[in-house]
Amino acid sequence: MGGRGGGLSHTTWCVKDPRPCFNHEFPSAACSNAPKLKPMDELKNQLHSYLTASREAVLWKAEALSDYHLSRPLVPSGSNILGIIQHLACVEFGYFVECFGQQANEPLLTQIDGSDDMDADMWVPTHIPTDEILQFYRRAISRANENILALDLDAPATVSWWAEEKRNTTLGRLLIHMNVETARHAGQMDIIRELVDGSIGDRKISPNLPPHDSQGWVTLLQKIQKAADSR
């Protein structure tokens, strides 16, 4: 995936708990070779590692597709892979940079924020190259990581577009929010990518799928369809 993919050494799997521990980049106390961390630092590392996994999934879903298939809407709502990546770049800059009183200094973000099109962040005009959007997202991740690594979970943040009673918040809540946001959009991209070329899987380094061959998937689909038809 893009420039943020990792090797298998980044992930270990536990038989009892199949969720990944990204002990190479973000040491966890659950890993025997990891340094002992304070509970809140451990929680921040876990939140950050799961967010990193979802970001990797997002970029992987864009690999090896033409500009047409990246920007093509395959559902009535208009959702498309490139538009979702652009949207995620915008919210990474918003929540992890601007909400901490910093300037993103990104012309594309300024253009989108100032657009009369309420959906401007969810689709990409023809004149903007695909690679520009991918780099936009990578820059957003890089800027976000700087603050995530530097700040404590209780560091104050202000989300101006939230309701007044909720807008004063913390890095911890924004990490939870962006985990949900990114994972949800990665799931949308799962479906879109499967509709484009049949590609499936959680992440490049860990597809997290049963080991069916092509006939196995056909059999599964037929079994599920038969169950649905019988309802």
N, C-alpha and C positions, 0 to 999 in steps of 0.2 A: 504494500500500500504506500503510494506516494513516497515521501521522504521519512516517514515515521514508523515504517515496519520494523519488526524486531526478529531476531533469530530465536530458535527454540530454547536457547539458554535463558531467555527472559521469562519463561513461564514454567512453573512446576504444577503438577496436578496431584490432588489428594484423592484416594479411593473413596473416602467417606464424603468428601465435599469436592465436587468437580469444578467449583469456581476457581479461577486462576489466582495465583499469588505472584505478582510481578516483582520478584525479589531482586532482579538485577538492577532495575531503575529506581524502584521505591521499596526499600527493605521493609519487611513485615516482621513483627515480633513472633509470628507463627512459624517463621523459617528459622531453622536451627542455627544458621550461620549469620543471622541478622543482628545488628547491635540493638541493645535494649533502648526502647524509645518511651517517652512519656505518653500516657494514654491519649491525650489530645493530638500529639504529633503522629501517633500510630493511626488514629482515626483520619487525620488529614491525608496521610499517605495512602490509606485504603481508598478514600473518596477520589483522590487524584489518580490512582492506578486504574480504577474502574472507568473514570472519564477518559483516560488515555486509551484504554481498550476500545471504547466506543468511537473515539476519534479515528483510530486506526481502521475500524470497520467502515466508517464513512469514506475514507480515502480509498480503501480497497475496492469498494463498490463502483468507483469511477475508473478503475484500471482497465486498459485495453478496449475502451469503447470509443467509437467515432464521436465527433462533435454533435452530429445529428442525434445519436442515441442518448448522449449525455443530456441534451436539452429537450428531448422529445417528451411531451406529456402523454402518459399512458392511462390516466384515470381522469374522470370528469372534473375533478378539482384542479387539474393542471399540474399536479406534483411532478417534478422531474429531478433527476439526479444533480445536475449542475446548479439548479436553482436552490435546492436544499443545502448544498455545500456553501453557496453564497450566503444564504440565510444564517447558517451556523457560524460563519465567519463574523457576520454582523453582531450576533448575540454574544459571541466570545469577547469581541471588543467592547460591547456594551456592558456586560455584567462584570467582567474581570479587569477592565481598564477604566472606562468612563465612570462606572459606579464608585470607583475609588478616587475620583477627582482628577484623573489623568486624561490627557488628550490622546486620542488614537492616531491623529495625523495621517489619516488614510483618505485620499481623494475619493475613492469609490464609495466608502462608507458615508462621506459627506454628501455625495451625489444621491445616494439611495435615501438617506434621511431627509433630504430636501425635496424629494420627488413628490409630485402630485398623485402619482400612482401608488395606491395603498398596498399593492402587491409587488412593488419594485424589488424587494429583497428576494422574492421567490422565483424569479425568472431572469434570464440573462440575455440582453439584446445582442443581435448578431455581430455588432462591431467590437464586442469585448471578447478577446481570445479565451479559449478554455483554460490555458495555462495561467492566465492572469487570475482567474477565479481560484484555481488550486493554490497558487502562491499566496493569494489573499487569505485563504483559510490557514495555510501554514504560518503566515505571519501572525495571524490572530492567536493561534495556539501558542506560539513562541512568547508573545506579549503576555498572554494570560498566565502562562507557566511562571513567568518572572514574578508576578504578584502572588500566585498560589504558593510558590516556594518561599517567598520572602515574608509573608504575612501569617499571623496566627489565625486560627479558626474564628476567634471572636473579634477580629479586626472589623471596625465599622464600615459599612457601605450604604449608599443611598441610591435607590432605584427610582428615578424621577417619574417613570411611566407606570409604577404600581400605585394602587390606592394609597391615599395619604396615611392611613393607619398602619400600613404594611411596609412603606417604602424605606424606613430606617431598618437596616438589617445587618448581616454579617457575612464574612467570607464563607463560613460554614454553611449557611443556608443557600448561598449562591452556588456552592459546589454541589449540594444536593439538587438544586434546581437544574443546573446544567448537566448533571448526570441523567436526570429524567429527560430533559430536552433532547440531548444528543442521542440517547438510546432509542427514544421514540422515533426520531428522524432516521436513524440507522435502520430501524425496522421497516419504515416506509421504503427505504432504498433497497432493502432485501427483496421486497415484492416487485419493485420496478425493475431491478436487475434480472430477476428470474423471468419476468415477462419479455425482456429484451432478448436474452440469449440463453436462458435456462440455468445460468450460474446461481449457485446457492451456497450457503455457509455463513457461519458467524464471523470469523476472521481468517485471514490468510494463513496464519501460523497455527490456527486451531479451529477448523471448520465446525466442530461440535455437532456432527451429523451421524446418524446410523450408517453402517457400511453397506448400503444398498448399491447394487449395480443398476444399469439402466432398466432392466426388466423388473428389478425389485421395486423401483419407484413407480413403475407402471402398475404393478400389482397392488401397491399401497394405495395409489390414487383410485383404482377401481374398487377396492375394498371400502374406502371412505365414501366414494360416490354411491355405492350400493346401500350403505347404511343411511346416507342422507335421503336417497330415493324411497327408502322404506319407512320414513317417518310420517 
